[in-house]
Amino acid sequence: MDIWALGIILYKLLHGVYPFEADNRRDIFEKIKKGEFTVHPDILHSTSKACVSLIRQMLQTDPAKRPTTVEISNHPWLTKELEQM
């Protein structure tokens, strides 16, 4: 499973934009390679710190540092959301 791609999808679903923004493709790819993404202030106001933490973990450039699917399913943000359903 590609945790990084799931992180991109989660970010896009929650915020309506992609996490890596730049004026051209080359700059976007450079940001992706470096793992440089911006969490916009309006996103911080509408999203919990736990959610931002999960997204940051999922978008790690080093695959070995990304959480496993089990770790994601046990993440405080996700378990809290499931409890509220």
Biopython code that builds the backbone (N, CA, C, O; Angstrom):
import numpy as np
from Bio.PDB.StructureBuilder import StructureBuilder

atoms = [
    (1, "MET", "N", (0.846, -1.180, 0.000)),
    (1, "MET", "CA", (0.000, 0.000, 0.000)),
    (1, "MET", "C", (0.885, 1.235, 0.000)),
    (1, "MET", "O", (1.885, 1.282, 0.716)),
    (2, "ASP", "N", (0.532, 2.219, -0.784)),
    (2, "ASP", "CA", (1.307, 3.439, -0.898)),
    (2, "ASP", "C", (0.762, 4.483, 0.076)),
    (2, "ASP", "O", (-0.185, 5.206, -0.234)),
    (3, "ILE", "N", (1.366, 4.548, 1.239)),
    (3, "ILE", "CA", (0.919, 5.452, 2.298)),
    (3, "ILE", "C", (1.054, 6.903, 1.864)),
    (3, "ILE", "O", (0.215, 7.738, 2.204)),
    (4, "TRP", "N", (2.118, 7.207, 1.106)),
    (4, "TRP", "CA", (2.331, 8.579, 0.651)),
    (4, "TRP", "C", (1.144, 9.031, -0.211)),
    (4, "TRP", "O", (0.613, 10.124, -0.017)),
    (5, "ALA", "N", (0.736, 8.191, -1.154)),
    (5, "ALA", "CA", (-0.400, 8.533, -2.021)),
    (5, "ALA", "C", (-1.679, 8.694, -1.203)),
    (5, "ALA", "O", (-2.496, 9.566, -1.500)),
    (6, "LEU", "N", (-1.858, 7.871, -0.187)),
    (6, "LEU", "CA", (-3.032, 8.024, 0.683)),
    (6, "LEU", "C", (-2.986, 9.351, 1.436)),
    (6, "LEU", "O", (-4.024, 9.968, 1.678)),
    (7, "GLY", "N", (-1.784, 9.787, 1.804)),
    (7, "GLY", "CA", (-1.626, 11.088, 2.456)),
    (7, "GLY", "C", (-2.031, 12.225, 1.530)),
    (7, "GLY", "O", (-2.673, 13.185, 1.956)),
    (8, "ILE", "N", (-1.652, 12.111, 0.257)),
    (8, "ILE", "CA", (-2.045, 13.112, -0.738)),
    (8, "ILE", "C", (-3.571, 13.145, -0.867)),
    (8, "ILE", "O", (-4.182, 14.213, -0.886)),
    (9, "ILE", "N", (-4.164, 11.974, -0.953)),
    (9, "ILE", "CA", (-5.623, 11.881, -1.103)),
    (9, "ILE", "C", (-6.326, 12.442, 0.132)),
    (9, "ILE", "O", (-7.301, 13.182, 0.005)),
    (10, "LEU", "N", (-5.842, 12.098, 1.322)),
    (10, "LEU", "CA", (-6.447, 12.604, 2.550)),
    (10, "LEU", "C", (-6.383, 14.123, 2.588)),
    (10, "LEU", "O", (-7.376, 14.781, 2.899)),
    (11, "TYR", "N", (-5.226, 14.681, 2.276)),
    (11, "TYR", "CA", (-5.067, 16.139, 2.252)),
    (11, "TYR", "C", (-6.063, 16.765, 1.276)),
    (11, "TYR", "O", (-6.759, 17.722, 1.615)),
    (12, "LYS", "N", (-6.122, 16.216, 0.068)),
    (12, "LYS", "CA", (-7.012, 16.747, -0.974)),
    (12, "LYS", "C", (-8.485, 16.636, -0.567)),
    (12, "LYS", "O", (-9.256, 17.575, -0.765)),
    (13, "LEU", "N", (-8.871, 15.501, -0.003)),
    (13, "LEU", "CA", (-10.260, 15.318, 0.421)),
    (13, "LEU", "C", (-10.663, 16.300, 1.518)),
    (13, "LEU", "O", (-11.769, 16.839, 1.504)),
    (14, "LEU", "N", (-9.769, 16.523, 2.454)),
    (14, "LEU", "CA", (-10.091, 17.391, 3.582)),
    (14, "LEU", "C", (-10.025, 18.871, 3.247)),
    (14, "LEU", "O", (-10.738, 19.680, 3.841)),
    (15, "HIS", "N", (-9.163, 19.229, 2.287)),
    (15, "HIS", "CA", (-8.895, 20.644, 2.081)),
    (15, "HIS", "C", (-9.163, 21.159, 0.667)),
    (15, "HIS", "O", (-9.130, 22.366, 0.429)),
    (16, "GLY", "N", (-9.428, 20.249, -0.268)),
    (16, "GLY", "CA", (-9.782, 20.674, -1.615)),
    (16, "GLY", "C", (-8.633, 21.113, -2.501)),
    (16, "GLY", "O", (-8.846, 21.480, -3.657)),
    (17, "VAL", "N", (-7.425, 21.080, -1.979)),
    (17, "VAL", "CA", (-6.234, 21.431, -2.752)),
    (17, "VAL", "C", (-5.161, 20.375, -2.496)),
    (17, "VAL", "O", (-5.240, 19.603, -1.541)),
    (18, "TYR", "N", (-4.163, 20.361, -3.366)),
    (18, "TYR", "CA", (-3.056, 19.435, -3.166)),
    (18, "TYR", "C", (-2.013, 20.052, -2.241)),
    (18, "TYR", "O", (-1.875, 21.274, -2.199)),
    (19, "PRO", "N", (-1.279, 19.226, -1.501)),
    (19, "PRO", "CA", (-0.323, 19.755, -0.528)),
    (19, "PRO", "C", (0.912, 20.408, -1.138)),
    (19, "PRO", "O", (1.539, 21.252, -0.498)),
    (20, "PHE", "N", (1.272, 20.034, -2.360)),
    (20, "PHE", "CA", (2.473, 20.581, -2.978)),
    (20, "PHE", "C", (2.058, 21.581, -4.046)),
    (20, "PHE", "O", (1.456, 21.214, -5.055)),
    (21, "GLU", "N", (2.386, 22.851, -3.816)),
    (21, "GLU", "CA", (2.002, 23.906, -4.739)),
    (21, "GLU", "C", (3.238, 24.665, -5.199)),
    (21, "GLU", "O", (4.166, 24.891, -4.423)),
    (22, "ALA", "N", (3.239, 25.056, -6.471)),
    (22, "ALA", "CA", (4.294, 25.890, -7.039)),
    (22, "ALA", "C", (3.797, 26.433, -8.365)),
    (22, "ALA", "O", (2.722, 26.069, -8.840)),
    (23, "ASP", "N", (4.589, 27.302, -8.949)),
    (23, "ASP", "CA", (4.194, 27.939, -10.207)),
    (23, "ASP", "C", (4.370, 27.044, -11.423)),
    (23, "ASP", "O", (3.746, 27.279, -12.458)),
    (24, "ASN", "N", (5.211, 26.023, -11.312)),
    (24, "ASN", "CA", (5.433, 25.152, -12.466)),
    (24, "ASN", "C", (5.706, 23.729, -11.997)),
    (24, "ASN", "O", (5.953, 23.493, -10.814)),
    (25, "ARG", "N", (5.659, 22.795, -12.921)),
    (25, "ARG", "CA", (5.803, 21.371, -12.580)),
    (25, "ARG", "C", (7.167, 21.059, -11.970)),
    (25, "ARG", "O", (7.268, 20.296, -11.009)),
    (26, "ARG", "N", (8.207, 21.654, -12.534)),
    (26, "ARG", "CA", (9.556, 21.376, -12.015)),
    (26, "ARG", "C", (9.644, 21.723, -10.527)),
    (26, "ARG", "O", (10.181, 20.949, -9.733)),
    (27, "ASP", "N", (9.116, 22.885, -10.159)),
    (27, "ASP", "CA", (9.147, 23.304, -8.762)),
    (27, "ASP", "C", (8.262, 22.411, -7.891)),
    (27, "ASP", "O", (8.594, 22.138, -6.738)),
    (28, "ILE", "N", (7.143, 21.962, -8.444)),
    (28, "ILE", "CA", (6.277, 21.036, -7.698)),
    (28, "ILE", "C", (7.038, 19.741, -7.417)),
    (28, "ILE", "O", (7.028, 19.241, -6.292)),
    (29, "PHE", "N", (7.693, 19.205, -8.436)),
    (29, "PHE", "CA", (8.445, 17.957, -8.252)),
    (29, "PHE", "C", (9.598, 18.130, -7.268)),
    (29, "PHE", "O", (9.903, 17.213, -6.506)),
    (30, "GLU", "N", (10.236, 19.290, -7.276)),
    (30, "GLU", "CA", (11.307, 19.553, -6.303)),
    (30, "GLU", "C", (10.748, 19.552, -4.885)),
    (30, "GLU", "O", (11.359, 18.994, -3.974)),
    (31, "LYS", "N", (9.597, 20.169, -4.700)),
    (31, "LYS", "CA", (8.971, 20.175, -3.376)),
    (31, "LYS", "C", (8.574, 18.765, -2.953)),
    (31, "LYS", "O", (8.726, 18.395, -1.788)),
    (32, "ILE", "N", (8.068, 17.985, -3.893)),
    (32, "ILE", "CA", (7.700, 16.608, -3.580)),
    (32, "ILE", "C", (8.925, 15.822, -3.141)),
    (32, "ILE", "O", (8.879, 15.110, -2.138)),
    (33, "LYS", "N", (10.019, 15.945, -3.882)),
    (33, "LYS", "CA", (11.241, 15.211, -3.542)),
    (33, "LYS", "C", (11.770, 15.603, -2.169)),
    (33, "LYS", "O", (12.295, 14.764, -1.436)),
    (34, "LYS", "N", (11.629, 16.875, -1.825)),
    (34, "LYS", "CA", (12.121, 17.365, -0.537)),
    (34, "LYS", "C", (11.091, 17.171, 0.578)),
    (34, "LYS", "O", (11.411, 17.312, 1.758)),
    (35, "GLY", "N", (9.873, 16.852, 0.201)),
    (35, "GLY", "CA", (8.814, 16.702, 1.190)),
    (35, "GLY", "C", (8.340, 18.028, 1.745)),
    (35, "GLY", "O", (7.834, 18.091, 2.865)),
    (36, "GLU", "N", (8.499, 19.086, 0.973)),
    (36, "GLU", "CA", (8.126, 20.428, 1.417)),
    (36, "GLU", "C", (6.689, 20.745, 1.009)),
    (36, "GLU", "O", (6.409, 21.019, -0.158)),
    (37, "PHE", "N", (5.806, 20.705, 1.964)),
    (37, "PHE", "CA", (4.430, 21.103, 1.681)),
    (37, "PHE", "C", (3.976, 22.073, 2.755)),
    (37, "PHE", "O", (4.487, 22.088, 3.875)),
    (38, "THR", "N", (3.017, 22.867, 2.382)),
    (38, "THR", "CA", (2.526, 23.903, 3.271)),
    (38, "THR", "C", (1.161, 23.516, 3.807)),
    (38, "THR", "O", (0.283, 23.077, 3.065)),
    (39, "VAL", "N", (1.004, 23.686, 5.098)),
    (39, "VAL", "CA", (-0.316, 23.551, 5.692)),
    (39, "VAL", "C", (-0.815, 24.980, 5.871)),
    (39, "VAL", "O", (-0.359, 25.706, 6.754)),
    (40, "HIS", "N", (-1.752, 25.367, 5.025)),
    (40, "HIS", "CA", (-2.250, 26.733, 5.020)),
    (40, "HIS", "C", (-2.927, 27.078, 6.344)),
    (40, "HIS", "O", (-3.528, 26.212, 6.981)),
    (41, "PRO", "N", (-2.832, 28.336, 6.756)),
    (41, "PRO", "CA", (-3.460, 28.752, 8.023)),
    (41, "PRO", "C", (-4.942, 28.419, 8.106)),
    (41, "PRO", "O", (-5.426, 28.026, 9.167)),
    (42, "ASP", "N", (-5.677, 28.571, 6.995)),
    (42, "ASP", "CA", (-7.116, 28.266, 7.048)),
    (42, "ASP", "C", (-7.343, 26.773, 7.248)),
    (42, "ASP", "O", (-8.350, 26.372, 7.830)),
    (43, "ILE", "N", (-6.417, 25.952, 6.773)),
    (43, "ILE", "CA", (-6.511, 24.510, 6.995)),
    (43, "ILE", "C", (-6.268, 24.196, 8.464)),
    (43, "ILE", "O", (-6.935, 23.339, 9.042)),
    (44, "LEU", "N", (-5.305, 24.897, 9.066)),
    (44, "LEU", "CA", (-5.025, 24.672, 10.483)),
    (44, "LEU", "C", (-6.224, 25.019, 11.351)),
    (44, "LEU", "O", (-6.447, 24.385, 12.382)),
    (45, "HIS", "N", (-6.997, 26.017, 10.944)),
    (45, "HIS", "CA", (-8.169, 26.410, 11.729)),
    (45, "HIS", "C", (-9.315, 25.412, 11.596)),
    (45, "HIS", "O", (-10.136, 25.271, 12.502)),
    (46, "SER", "N", (-9.361, 24.717, 10.450)),
    (46, "SER", "CA", (-10.479, 23.792, 10.226)),
    (46, "SER", "C", (-10.120, 22.338, 10.479)),
    (46, "SER", "O", (-10.980, 21.463, 10.376)),
    (47, "THR", "N", (-8.871, 22.068, 10.805)),
    (47, "THR", "CA", (-8.405, 20.695, 10.988)),
    (47, "THR", "C", (-7.686, 20.571, 12.319)),
    (47, "THR", "O", (-6.973, 21.486, 12.730)),
    (48, "SER", "N", (-7.867, 19.457, 12.985)),
    (48, "SER", "CA", (-7.215, 19.255, 14.273)),
    (48, "SER", "C", (-5.716, 19.045, 14.106)),
    (48, "SER", "O", (-5.241, 18.656, 13.039)),
    (49, "LYS", "N", (-4.987, 19.311, 15.176)),
    (49, "LYS", "CA", (-3.536, 19.074, 15.172)),
    (49, "LYS", "C", (-3.237, 17.603, 14.932)),
    (49, "LYS", "O", (-2.231, 17.266, 14.307)),
    (50, "ALA", "N", (-4.102, 16.729, 15.423)),
    (50, "ALA", "CA", (-3.899, 15.290, 15.235)),
    (50, "ALA", "C", (-3.992, 14.917, 13.759)),
    (50, "ALA", "O", (-3.230, 14.076, 13.283)),
    (51, "CYS", "N", (-4.908, 15.531, 13.042)),
    (51, "CYS", "CA", (-5.059, 15.262, 11.615)),
    (51, "CYS", "C", (-3.837, 15.759, 10.853)),
    (51, "CYS", "O", (-3.304, 15.046, 10.003)),
    (52, "VAL", "N", (-3.389, 16.977, 11.151)),
    (52, "VAL", "CA", (-2.199, 17.520, 10.500)),
    (52, "VAL", "C", (-0.996, 16.631, 10.795)),
    (52, "VAL", "O", (-0.165, 16.401, 9.917)),
    (53, "SER", "N", (-0.900, 16.135, 12.014)),
    (53, "SER", "CA", (0.187, 15.232, 12.395)),
    (53, "SER", "C", (0.164, 13.960, 11.547)),
    (53, "SER", "O", (1.204, 13.513, 11.062)),
    (54, "LEU", "N", (-1.006, 13.388, 11.374)),
    (54, "LEU", "CA", (-1.134, 12.176, 10.573)),
    (54, "LEU", "C", (-0.718, 12.435, 9.127)),
    (54, "LEU", "O", (0.012, 11.637, 8.539)),
    (55, "ILE", "N", (-1.172, 13.531, 8.560)),
    (55, "ILE", "CA", (-0.813, 13.858, 7.179)),
    (55, "ILE", "C", (0.696, 14.042, 7.058)),
    (55, "ILE", "O", (1.302, 13.542, 6.110)),
    (56, "ARG", "N", (1.308, 14.748, 7.997)),
    (56, "ARG", "CA", (2.767, 14.939, 7.967)),
    (56, "ARG", "C", (3.491, 13.588, 7.999)),
    (56, "ARG", "O", (4.466, 13.384, 7.276)),
    (57, "GLN", "N", (3.017, 12.686, 8.828)),
    (57, "GLN", "CA", (3.634, 11.360, 8.907)),
    (57, "GLN", "C", (3.485, 10.604, 7.596)),
    (57, "GLN", "O", (4.419, 9.942, 7.145)),
    (58, "MET", "N", (2.317, 10.703, 6.990)),
    (58, "MET", "CA", (2.056, 9.970, 5.752)),
    (58, "MET", "C", (2.853, 10.530, 4.574)),
    (58, "MET", "O", (3.159, 9.798, 3.632)),
    (59, "LEU", "N", (3.191, 11.823, 4.618)),
    (59, "LEU", "CA", (3.904, 12.450, 3.515)),
    (59, "LEU", "C", (5.424, 12.500, 3.727)),
    (59, "LEU", "O", (6.122, 13.273, 3.070)),
    (60, "GLN", "N", (5.923, 11.681, 4.636)),
    (60, "GLN", "CA", (7.375, 11.572, 4.824)),
    (60, "GLN", "C", (8.015, 11.126, 3.513)),
    (60, "GLN", "O", (7.483, 10.252, 2.829)),
    (61, "THR", "N", (9.161, 11.726, 3.158)),
    (61, "THR", "CA", (9.840, 11.322, 1.925)),
    (61, "THR", "C", (10.485, 9.952, 2.064)),
    (61, "THR", "O", (10.619, 9.232, 1.075)),
    (62, "ASP", "N", (10.881, 9.585, 3.261)),
    (62, "ASP", "CA", (11.496, 8.279, 3.504)),
    (62, "ASP", "C", (10.398, 7.259, 3.811)),
    (62, "ASP", "O", (9.743, 7.350, 4.849)),
    (63, "PRO", "N", (10.194, 6.292, 2.918)),
    (63, "PRO", "CA", (9.124, 5.306, 3.145)),
    (63, "PRO", "C", (9.247, 4.561, 4.476)),
    (63, "PRO", "O", (8.236, 4.160, 5.051)),
    (64, "ALA", "N", (10.451, 4.376, 4.962)),
    (64, "ALA", "CA", (10.649, 3.666, 6.226)),
    (64, "ALA", "C", (10.115, 4.458, 7.417)),
    (64, "ALA", "O", (9.834, 3.884, 8.468)),
    (65, "LYS", "N", (9.976, 5.772, 7.257)),
    (65, "LYS", "CA", (9.481, 6.619, 8.344)),
    (65, "LYS", "C", (7.969, 6.819, 8.300)),
    (65, "LYS", "O", (7.389, 7.385, 9.226)),
    (66, "ARG", "N", (7.338, 6.360, 7.236)),
    (66, "ARG", "CA", (5.889, 6.494, 7.126)),
    (66, "ARG", "C", (5.199, 5.464, 8.015)),
    (66, "ARG", "O", (5.732, 4.377, 8.239)),
    (67, "PRO", "N", (4.017, 5.803, 8.520)),
    (67, "PRO", "CA", (3.301, 4.834, 9.355)),
    (67, "PRO", "C", (2.776, 3.667, 8.519)),
    (67, "PRO", "O", (2.550, 3.786, 7.314)),
    (68, "THR", "N", (2.596, 2.566, 9.184)),
    (68, "THR", "CA", (1.980, 1.409, 8.533)),
    (68, "THR", "C", (0.466, 1.604, 8.527)),
    (68, "THR", "O", (-0.052, 2.513, 9.176)),
    (69, "THR", "N", (-0.227, 0.759, 7.802)),
    (69, "THR", "CA", (-1.690, 0.856, 7.783)),
    (69, "THR", "C", (-2.262, 0.605, 9.180)),
    (69, "THR", "O", (-3.269, 1.207, 9.555)),
    (70, "VAL", "N", (-1.632, -0.269, 9.940)),
    (70, "VAL", "CA", (-2.092, -0.534, 11.311)),
    (70, "VAL", "C", (-1.886, 0.706, 12.176)),
    (70, "VAL", "O", (-2.764, 1.072, 12.957)),
    (71, "GLU", "N", (-0.731, 1.351, 12.041)),
    (71, "GLU", "CA", (-0.476, 2.568, 12.817)),
    (71, "GLU", "C", (-1.459, 3.677, 12.441)),
    (71, "GLU", "O", (-1.915, 4.429, 13.303)),
    (72, "ILE", "N", (-1.776, 3.772, 11.166)),
    (72, "ILE", "CA", (-2.754, 4.774, 10.728)),
    (72, "ILE", "C", (-4.120, 4.463, 11.324)),
    (72, "ILE", "O", (-4.801, 5.362, 11.818)),
    (73, "SER", "N", (-4.522, 3.212, 11.282)),
    (73, "SER", "CA", (-5.846, 2.857, 11.811)),
    (73, "SER", "C", (-5.940, 3.067, 13.318)),
    (73, "SER", "O", (-7.041, 3.183, 13.858)),
    (74, "ASN", "N", (-4.802, 3.117, 14.000)),
    (74, "ASN", "CA", (-4.780, 3.354, 15.443)),
    (74, "ASN", "C", (-4.419, 4.797, 15.794)),
    (74, "ASN", "O", (-4.294, 5.136, 16.971)),
    (75, "HIS", "N", (-4.254, 5.640, 14.791)),
    (75, "HIS", "CA", (-3.873, 7.033, 15.042)),
    (75, "HIS", "C", (-5.000, 7.739, 15.803)),
    (75, "HIS", "O", (-6.176, 7.508, 15.520)),
    (76, "PRO", "N", (-4.648, 8.600, 16.768)),
    (76, "PRO", "CA", (-5.672, 9.281, 17.573)),
    (76, "PRO", "C", (-6.711, 10.046, 16.754)),
    (76, "PRO", "O", (-7.886, 10.065, 17.120)),
    (77, "TRP", "N", (-6.301, 10.671, 15.661)),
    (77, "TRP", "CA", (-7.275, 11.418, 14.863)),
    (77, "TRP", "C", (-8.323, 10.484, 14.278)),
    (77, "TRP", "O", (-9.518, 10.772, 14.341)),
    (78, "LEU", "N", (-7.891, 9.384, 13.718)),
    (78, "LEU", "CA", (-8.826, 8.462, 13.082)),
    (78, "LEU", "C", (-9.700, 7.756, 14.119)),
    (78, "LEU", "O", (-10.904, 7.605, 13.907)),
    (79, "THR", "N", (-9.124, 7.331, 15.214)),
    (79, "THR", "CA", (-9.934, 6.638, 16.228)),
    (79, "THR", "C", (-10.960, 7.586, 16.842)),
    (79, "THR", "O", (-12.078, 7.174, 17.151)),
    (80, "LYS", "N", (-10.587, 8.852, 17.020)),
    (80, "LYS", "CA", (-11.536, 9.834, 17.571)),
    (80, "LYS", "C", (-12.671, 10.063, 16.579)),
    (80, "LYS", "O", (-13.833, 10.142, 16.979)),
    (81, "GLU", "N", (-12.346, 10.172, 15.282)),
    (81, "GLU", "CA", (-13.376, 10.373, 14.267)),
    (81, "GLU", "C", (-14.340, 9.182, 14.227)),
    (81, "GLU", "O", (-15.549, 9.368, 14.093)),
    (82, "LEU", "N", (-13.815, 7.975, 14.343)),
    (82, "LEU", "CA", (-14.658, 6.782, 14.308)),
    (82, "LEU", "C", (-15.549, 6.698, 15.541)),
    (82, "LEU", "O", (-16.691, 6.246, 15.454)),
    (83, "GLU", "N", (-15.031, 7.134, 16.692)),
    (83, "GLU", "CA", (-15.839, 7.121, 17.915)),
    (83, "GLU", "C", (-17.028, 8.059, 17.797)),
    (83, "GLU", "O", (-18.077, 7.797, 18.385)),
    (84, "GLN", "N", (-16.887, 9.143, 17.053)),
    (84, "GLN", "CA", (-17.948, 10.139, 16.932)),
    (84, "GLN", "C", (-19.016, 9.748, 15.916)),
    (84, "GLN", "O", (-20.047, 10.412, 15.814)),
    (85, "MET", "N", (-18.779, 8.679, 15.167)),
    (85, "MET", "CA", (-19.751, 8.264, 14.143)),
    (85, "MET", "C", (-20.897, 7.514, 14.767)),
    (85, "MET", "O", (-21.812, 7.087, 14.063)),
]
sb = StructureBuilder()
sb.init_structure("model")
sb.init_model(0)
sb.init_chain("A")
sb.init_seg("    ")
for serial, (resi, resn, name, xyz) in enumerate(atoms, 1):
    if name == "N":
        sb.init_residue(resn, " ", resi, " ")
    sb.init_atom(name, np.array(xyz, "f"), 0.0, 1.0, " ", f" {name:<3s}", serial, name[0])
structure = sb.get_structure()
